[in-house]
């Protein structure tokens, strides 16, 4: 199993969610986050002091079986891409196991 964390533009969230649904992915964790990468946020001046304003993003977390990992990554990449700086990033982590609290199922059956 692998955990995918995708940090994307908020405007692309619904499209990505629908595309992931086509893989049968029903469970996901979604968080509104702030951040900056290559675009370095937005520079603003307040009372003569310059500061960096972090940009709103959405972080999607899903756990998938390794058999569909590449397809899910390609789908997120294709749907979330605008071609502009700030489209986001995808991070992949290994997952040892998962346990469904309600039933006690573990492993692939729990995701």
C-alpha positions as YAML, in Angstrom:
chain: A
units: angstrom
residues:
- id: 1
  name: UNK
  ca: [0.00, 0.00, 0.00]
- id: 2
  name: UNK
  ca: [1.06, 3.57, -0.66]
- id: 3
  name: UNK
  ca: [-0.13, 6.87, 0.71]
- id: 4
  name: UNK
  ca: [-0.46, 9.69, -1.80]
- id: 5
  name: UNK
  ca: [-0.46, 13.30, -0.63]
- id: 6
  name: UNK
  ca: [-1.36, 15.74, -3.38]
- id: 7
  name: UNK
  ca: [-1.20, 19.49, -2.76]
- id: 8
  name: UNK
  ca: [-3.19, 21.20, -5.51]
- id: 9
  name: UNK
  ca: [-5.00, 24.40, -6.42]
- id: 10
  name: UNK
  ca: [-8.41, 24.71, -4.68]
- id: 11
  name: UNK
  ca: [-10.06, 25.32, -8.05]
- id: 12
  name: UNK
  ca: [-9.01, 21.84, -9.23]
- id: 13
  name: UNK
  ca: [-10.24, 19.89, -6.20]
- id: 14
  name: UNK
  ca: [-13.69, 18.89, -7.49]
- id: 15
  name: UNK
  ca: [-12.26, 17.67, -10.81]
- id: 16
  name: UNK
  ca: [-9.59, 15.61, -9.04]
- id: 17
  name: UNK
  ca: [-12.16, 14.17, -6.60]
- id: 18
  name: UNK
  ca: [-14.40, 13.06, -9.47]
- id: 19
  name: UNK
  ca: [-11.46, 11.56, -11.37]
- id: 20
  name: UNK
  ca: [-10.37, 9.58, -8.28]
- id: 21
  name: UNK
  ca: [-13.91, 8.27, -7.92]
- id: 22
  name: UNK
  ca: [-13.51, 6.51, -11.27]
- id: 23
  name: UNK
  ca: [-10.82, 4.33, -9.62]
- id: 24
  name: UNK
  ca: [-13.23, 3.39, -6.87]
- id: 25
  name: UNK
  ca: [-11.45, 5.60, -4.37]
- id: 26
  name: UNK
  ca: [-14.12, 6.54, -1.88]
- id: 27
  name: UNK
  ca: [-12.03, 7.36, 1.16]
- id: 28
  name: UNK
  ca: [-9.83, 10.40, 1.29]
- id: 29
  name: UNK
  ca: [-8.77, 13.08, 3.72]
- id: 30
  name: UNK
  ca: [-8.97, 16.65, 2.45]
- id: 31
  name: UNK
  ca: [-7.40, 19.62, 4.22]
- id: 32
  name: UNK
  ca: [-7.33, 23.32, 3.36]
- id: 33
  name: UNK
  ca: [-3.71, 24.40, 3.71]
- id: 34
  name: UNK
  ca: [-1.52, 27.44, 3.04]
- id: 35
  name: UNK
  ca: [1.87, 27.28, 1.38]
- id: 36
  name: UNK
  ca: [4.25, 28.37, -1.29]
- id: 37
  name: UNK
  ca: [6.77, 26.74, -3.58]
- id: 38
  name: UNK
  ca: [8.41, 28.07, -6.71]
- id: 39
  name: UNK
  ca: [5.97, 30.95, -6.83]
- id: 40
  name: UNK
  ca: [7.23, 32.13, -3.42]
- id: 41
  name: UNK
  ca: [3.77, 33.24, -2.29]
- id: 42
  name: UNK
  ca: [2.44, 36.74, -2.86]
- id: 43
  name: UNK
  ca: [4.55, 39.68, -1.80]
- id: 44
  name: UNK
  ca: [2.52, 42.29, 0.00]
- id: 45
  name: UNK
  ca: [3.37, 45.50, 1.80]
- id: 46
  name: UNK
  ca: [1.57, 46.42, 5.01]
- id: 47
  name: UNK
  ca: [2.46, 49.74, 6.69]
- id: 48
  name: UNK
  ca: [5.75, 49.86, 4.87]
- id: 49
  name: UNK
  ca: [6.79, 46.29, 5.76]
- id: 50
  name: UNK
  ca: [7.05, 43.71, 3.04]
- id: 51
  name: UNK
  ca: [5.92, 40.16, 3.83]
- id: 52
  name: UNK
  ca: [5.08, 36.96, 1.99]
- id: 53
  name: UNK
  ca: [1.44, 35.94, 1.98]
- id: 54
  name: UNK
  ca: [1.08, 32.16, 1.70]
- id: 55
  name: UNK
  ca: [-1.30, 30.90, -0.96]
- id: 56
  name: UNK
  ca: [-4.36, 28.70, -0.35]
- id: 57
  name: UNK
  ca: [-4.02, 25.08, -1.46]
- id: 58
  name: UNK
  ca: [-5.90, 21.82, -0.88]
- id: 59
  name: UNK
  ca: [-4.12, 18.70, 0.38]
- id: 60
  name: UNK
  ca: [-5.68, 15.37, -0.60]
- id: 61
  name: UNK
  ca: [-4.52, 12.21, 1.16]
- id: 62
  name: UNK
  ca: [-5.44, 8.75, -0.13]
- id: 63
  name: UNK
  ca: [-4.09, 5.25, 0.44]
- id: 64
  name: UNK
  ca: [-4.09, 2.97, -2.60]
- id: 65
  name: UNK
  ca: [-2.88, -0.47, -3.58]
- id: 66
  name: UNK
  ca: [0.41, -0.48, -5.46]
- id: 67
  name: UNK
  ca: [-1.30, -1.97, -8.53]
- id: 68
  name: UNK
  ca: [-3.11, 1.32, -9.26]
- id: 69
  name: UNK
  ca: [-0.49, 3.72, -7.88]
- id: 70
  name: UNK
  ca: [0.91, 4.88, -11.23]
- id: 71
  name: UNK
  ca: [-2.57, 5.32, -12.73]
- id: 72
  name: UNK
  ca: [-3.76, 7.39, -9.76]
- id: 73
  name: UNK
  ca: [-0.65, 9.60, -9.89]
- id: 74
  name: UNK
  ca: [-1.09, 10.12, -13.64]
- id: 75
  name: UNK
  ca: [-4.77, 10.99, -13.16]
- id: 76
  name: UNK
  ca: [-4.07, 13.56, -10.44]
- id: 77
  name: UNK
  ca: [-1.23, 15.05, -12.49]
- id: 78
  name: UNK
  ca: [-3.32, 15.32, -15.65]
- id: 79
  name: UNK
  ca: [-6.45, 16.73, -14.01]
- id: 80
  name: UNK
  ca: [-4.70, 19.20, -11.67]
- id: 81
  name: UNK
  ca: [-2.29, 20.59, -14.29]
- id: 82
  name: UNK
  ca: [-2.86, 24.11, -15.60]
- id: 83
  name: UNK
  ca: [0.67, 24.62, -16.89]
- id: 84
  name: UNK
  ca: [1.26, 27.56, -14.58]
- id: 85
  name: UNK
  ca: [3.57, 27.83, -11.58]
- id: 86
  name: UNK
  ca: [1.68, 26.75, -8.46]
- id: 87
  name: UNK
  ca: [-0.08, 23.64, -9.80]
- id: 88
  name: UNK
  ca: [1.15, 21.67, -6.78]
- id: 89
  name: UNK
  ca: [3.09, 18.58, -5.83]
- id: 90
  name: UNK
  ca: [2.47, 14.88, -5.18]
- id: 91
  name: UNK
  ca: [4.26, 12.95, -2.45]
- id: 92
  name: UNK
  ca: [4.22, 9.14, -2.10]
- id: 93
  name: UNK
  ca: [4.87, 7.28, 1.17]
- id: 94
  name: UNK
  ca: [4.98, 3.57, 1.99]
- id: 95
  name: UNK
  ca: [2.20, 2.30, 4.29]
- id: 96
  name: UNK
  ca: [2.91, -0.78, 6.39]
- id: 97
  name: UNK
  ca: [-0.70, -1.59, 7.14]
- id: 98
  name: UNK
  ca: [-4.10, -0.07, 7.76]
- id: 99
  name: UNK
  ca: [-6.74, -1.03, 10.30]
- id: 100
  name: UNK
  ca: [-10.43, -0.23, 9.99]
- id: 101
  name: UNK
  ca: [-11.47, 0.66, 13.53]
- id: 102
  name: UNK
  ca: [-15.15, -0.29, 13.15]
- id: 103
  name: UNK
  ca: [-14.59, -3.87, 11.95]
- id: 104
  name: UNK
  ca: [-10.99, -4.60, 12.88]
- id: 105
  name: UNK
  ca: [-10.14, -5.45, 9.24]
- id: 106
  name: UNK
  ca: [-6.52, -4.87, 8.34]
- id: 107
  name: UNK
  ca: [-4.30, -4.68, 5.29]
- id: 108
  name: UNK
  ca: [-5.82, -4.18, 1.83]
- id: 109
  name: UNK
  ca: [-9.30, -4.98, 3.18]
- id: 110
  name: UNK
  ca: [-9.14, -1.87, 5.38]
- id: 111
  name: UNK
  ca: [-8.54, 0.62, 2.58]
...
